[in-house]
Structure formats: structure tokens, C-alpha cells
Amino acid sequence: MASTACVPSAPAPGDADDLRERARGALLGLAVGDAL
């Protein structure tokens, strides 16, 4: 799984953290989907 997300520089650190959490959730979803 070598997918890299091209994320533009977020104006606020909070936004960056939100994007990181969302990306982590998406990757976890893909991993679970592949495992099933």
C-alpha cells in the first residue's frame, strides 16, 4: 500500500490534524476491506 496523499499546506494546524485523522481512517478502511 504505497498510496501518498498530496495535501496542500493547511492554514491551521488543527486542519492538518483533521486531515491526518481522516487519511488514517481511510487507510484503515482500505486495510480492513483488503483483509475481508
Buried (B, 14 or more C-beta within 10 A) or exposed (E): EEEEEEEEEEEEEEEEEEBEEEEEEEEEEEEEEEEE
